[in-house]
Amino acid sequence: MNNVALHQEVWPELCDPDFPDKYSIEKLDTSPPSPLPFQFDDGGRAKAGFSGSARDCVARSIAIASGRPYLEVYSALAQGNAEQRASKRTPKRTRTASQGIFTQRKWFKDYMISLGFVWHPTQRVGSVNKAHLCKGTLPNGKLVVSVSRHYTAVINGVIHDTFDCSRNGKRCVYGYWMKRT
């Protein structure tokens, strides 16, 4: 096979006299990502009588996305935290949800399913994460989104949290729980 035939096989558009007319060339979008809008929402934490800061992003985001009272969600997560067994990586926890929740535990996944949520991973092991907290990445609906070291609620493309956690649209999304309608 000569070089011309090889080029025609590999790059047929280069040997085509109608190349500019027949084919369209897309330019890559190099514009920075457009972050999701932010709305302050504590999920009913202050109304439930809690004050100060805590690492309760899981309880807050579930309360916001599910529409359930914060105290109900907090109590369920605290109960699950207290009943989970100790392992090599996770010590026995006290009955609280204000110091973080191990979201990979079976009891947590069962709780989310009981609330009507379905898990949608956006990243596989060893792959590059292409989902970020920016416009056009997540579907509409009520979502509890897992990002690096944080959970947040996204409702119809708007972040509902106590701070803007999008990092200007560059924060990676590991997956999300979507509320079934």
C-alpha positions in Angstrom: 0.0 0.0 0.0 1.5 3.3 -1.0 1.5 6.5 1.1 -1.3 8.2 -0.9 -3.7 5.2 -0.4 -2.8 5.0 3.3 -3.5 8.7 3.7 -6.9 8.3 1.9 -7.8 5.5 4.2 -6.8 7.2 7.4 -7.7 10.8 6.6 -10.3 10.7 3.8 -11.2 14.3 4.3 -7.7 15.4 3.4 -7.9 13.8 -0.1 -11.5 15.0 -0.8 -11.7 18.1 -3.0 -15.0 19.1 -1.4 -13.5 19.0 2.1 -14.4 22.4 3.4 -17.9 22.2 2.1 -18.9 18.7 3.0 -17.5 18.5 6.5 -18.0 20.8 9.5 -15.3 21.4 11.9 -16.3 22.1 15.6 -14.2 24.4 17.7 -13.5 23.2 21.2 -15.2 25.2 23.9 -12.4 26.7 25.9 -14.5 29.0 27.9 -14.4 28.6 31.7 -17.2 26.5 33.2 -20.3 28.4 34.3 -21.0 27.6 38.0 -24.4 26.7 39.2 -26.4 29.5 41.0 -26.3 29.4 44.8 -29.1 29.9 47.3 -28.5 29.9 51.1 -30.4 27.1 52.8 -29.6 25.5 56.2 -32.3 22.8 55.7 -34.2 23.8 58.8 -31.2 23.5 61.1 -31.8 26.8 62.9 -35.5 26.2 63.1 -34.8 22.8 64.8 -32.9 24.6 67.5 -29.3 23.9 66.4 -26.8 26.7 66.4 -23.1 27.2 65.6 -21.2 25.3 63.0 -21.1 21.5 62.5 -20.1 19.0 59.9 -23.7 18.1 59.2 -23.7 18.6 55.4 -25.2 15.1 54.9 -28.2 15.7 57.2 -28.7 19.2 55.8 -28.6 18.2 52.1 -31.0 15.2 52.7 -33.4 17.4 54.5 -33.4 20.0 51.7 -33.7 17.5 48.9 -36.3 15.2 50.5 -38.4 18.0 52.0 -38.3 16.2 55.4 -37.8 18.1 58.7 -34.1 18.5 59.6 -34.6 17.0 63.1 -36.1 13.8 61.6 -33.2 13.3 59.2 -30.6 14.2 61.8 -32.1 11.7 64.3 -32.2 8.9 61.7 -28.6 9.5 60.7 -27.4 9.8 64.3 -29.1 6.5 65.0 -27.4 4.8 62.1 -24.1 6.3 63.1 -24.5 5.0 66.7 -25.5 1.4 65.5 -22.8 0.9 62.9 -20.1 -1.5 63.9 -16.4 -0.5 64.2 -14.1 -1.5 61.4 -10.4 -1.0 60.6 -11.1 2.4 58.9 -14.1 3.6 60.9 -14.2 3.6 64.7 -17.3 3.2 66.7 -19.2 6.5 66.6 -21.4 8.2 69.2 -25.0 9.0 68.6 -24.5 12.2 66.5 -24.7 13.3 62.9 -22.9 16.6 63.5 -19.4 15.1 63.1 -19.9 13.4 59.7 -21.5 10.3 58.3 -19.9 7.4 56.6 -21.9 7.5 53.4 -20.4 4.2 52.1 -22.1 2.1 54.8 -25.0 -0.2 53.9 -27.3 1.4 56.5 -26.8 4.8 54.9 -27.6 3.5 51.4 -30.6 1.7 52.7 -31.8 4.9 54.4 -31.5 6.9 51.2 -33.4 4.2 49.2 -36.1 4.2 51.8 -36.5 8.0 51.2 -37.0 7.3 47.5 -33.5 8.2 46.2 -31.5 6.4 43.6 -27.7 6.5 43.4 -26.2 7.6 40.1 -22.3 7.4 39.9 -20.6 9.9 37.7 -17.1 8.5 38.0 -15.6 5.0 37.8 -12.4 3.8 39.5 -9.4 4.8 37.5 -11.3 7.1 35.2 -11.1 10.9 34.8 -14.0 12.8 36.4 -15.9 14.8 33.9 -18.8 15.9 36.0 -18.5 19.1 37.9 -20.8 21.5 39.8 -21.4 23.6 36.7 -24.3 24.2 34.3 -25.3 21.4 32.0 -23.6 18.6 34.0 -26.4 17.5 36.4 -30.0 16.7 35.5 -33.0 18.6 36.8 -34.7 17.4 39.9 -34.0 17.0 43.6 -30.4 15.8 44.0 -28.1 15.0 47.0 -24.7 15.5 45.4 -21.5 13.9 46.6 -18.5 16.1 46.0 -15.0 16.0 47.5 -15.4 15.8 51.3 -18.9 17.3 51.2 -22.5 16.6 50.4 -24.8 19.3 49.0 -28.3 19.6 47.7 -29.0 20.7 44.1 -32.6 21.4 43.1 -33.3 22.1 39.5 -29.8 23.4 38.8 -29.5 25.6 42.0 -27.1 24.7 44.8 -28.9 24.9 48.2 -26.3 25.0 51.0 -24.9 27.2 53.7 -22.0 28.3 51.4 -21.2 28.2 47.7 -19.3 24.9 47.4 -19.0 24.9 43.6 -15.5 26.4 43.4 -16.6 28.4 40.4 -17.9 25.3 38.6 -14.7 23.3 39.0 -15.7 21.1 41.9 -15.8 17.4 40.9 -19.0 15.4 41.4 -18.5 11.8 42.4 -22.1 10.9 42.1 -25.6 11.9 43.2 -28.7 10.6 44.8 -31.8 11.6 42.7 -35.2 11.7 44.2 -37.7 9.5 42.3 -40.8 11.4 41.3 
